[in-house]
Amino acid sequence: MANFSSGRLTADHVQQLLEQLSETCPPADFSGLYQRAMELYCIVKAGGVAVQIETAEALLKRETAELSAELTALPIDAHPGQAAALKQDILDLRQSIQWRIRYLQQFLPEEEAAVQSAIAALDCCLTREPFYPN
């Protein structure tokens, strides 16, 4: 049985994961590299690390602009709590999206490539459909 308890993903790890998934899903060891592989699987299915970072950055820009415009448009006699709440929303948004970007950046390109190269087999294992490699 493969040990997926820690470390970075390699193509060999992904192959071991596929072998174990063919026997039981989820694998007996539901931690470490298995969890990392499943996180990367979801990221790859959603376009990959670069696409997800671009999407997060675009969201930050768009939402910050909207909140800033709302803050600027507040009437002079608006309740002081409204401005404070909008400023807090902007801060929270920045922190949240910056966390997401840091999270995405911690995946190595080699890990993403290992999962990407096995995406069809992973799809089949996770959906229990037969996989016929080329």
Steps between C-alpha positions, in 0.01 A plus 500: 500500500636842407567752773353841420579656836725793411712680242462620143322314225693325227384306198581180693278613788215565260548153348497341848187697580331372184591142592357544847188676371433202273478286815314732736376855491601694696830332581548369850741786569283808446769757574824650377569448134155358430339816631751712307427305183127550543548872561710525184251286311228755575728789406601333172135426418427871555768608252823466696699707745571791263135531397386488860749772599390719209137447598570592863691813397219606265243444774706708743528784250131495407363467853742757644396748230132444574544537876722806457242660271231429756718655772565808287131538420393505865320823582682738731235447767519118479526305821870468594454127540424463130842630395674288762311191384596558136865553594490178701342317204786618277759387756330161545476452125870575451605267780281218377613520139865546596469183711353315200782617274767395754326162530504451124864608471614228740433234236806430286466493120632142505218396734239663281651330193496160674132532579421648156668209324284254694175698492312255275596203717413693816161593352430135433614382843301765679185436296556123479485500121742277309819666377659389176840673460610586146 
